């Protein structure tokens, strides 16, 4: 190491860099103490401290108070400093979304990441604003729930920008079909099939289905609903399938349910399959307004096993959604993509039907 023309701290720096660049010391591995280095190379602690300061400034070392000095990789320095992950969902404080967000947040906090949240209110314009907000600041990665996924992706350029910047992202509940990214979602088609077949097996041959058509979850659940009827040889009348958009969700399904339930007893449906629990609870009110009882006069099945399913007097038969587990897994996978360059396949959760009080068998 001896070279009188080069300061001692620089000579030591070169030597220690060979340890780091050769892999003798791996990122995250604890570095020998200043005393140990000083003794090994016959230098003063002041010289060693000056060398450590140079290596820390260049991103090769990290000093943690009370723990010691650790090796780092300066090529990963910027992303490690950011340690921020964004989550964009259609809603944040409503329905099942707090559970998804809490699951992700708990996992991210345990890995040293902070969280940025943004809601699109299920509009493409606000999705664009959320993507602009997230991509305008240092960011390690993104978890995204597509907005109105059945209506295409007018905000494609923002996702292409993420790819160009090397910012990993994944999607939950659905994904835009043209994008190659991991997606964690429920098998919605299977859920729609299970709901309809459960009712058909219990003697219901006049079932109405209510499905949201501007997201692919609703499209999948409708597809499963129709497939079950086909397999059981029961035709579906056009008046028995009600589809609606986000803007219509608070009014149209309710009004259509009132029309169906206002039919004479032999003509009205005996059961409803609902896009989600939120809608099922609303349609319980429609039944009550028509003087009908659930499940004696009308059976109902929801979807998502939300807190609403057990909030009313009649506990709702419904299909499961992983919620918290989905948030945790999405966060874990995204951290793997950021820190290790890991690649993941799509995760497809199989919904299970939970039997409660809102369905009876017809004789």
Secondary structure, 3 states (H helix, E strand, C coil): CCCCCCCHHHHHHHHHHHHHHHCCCCCCCECCCHHHHHHHHCCCHHHHHHHHHHHHHCCCEEEECCCEEEECCHHHHHHHHHCEEEEEECCCCCCCHHHHHHHHHHHHHHCCCEEEEEECCCCHHHHHHHHHHHHCCCCCEEEECCCCHHHCCCCHHHHHHHHHHCCEEEEECCCCCCCCCCEEEECHHHHHHHHHHHHHCCCCCCEEEEEECCCHHHHHHHHHHHHHHHHHCCCCCHHHEEEECHHHCCCHHHHHHHHHHCCCCCCCCCEEEECCHHHHHHHHHHHHHCCCCCCCCCEEECCECCHHHHCCCCCCEEEECCCHHHHHHHHHHHHHHHHHCCCCCCEEECCCEECCCCCCCCC
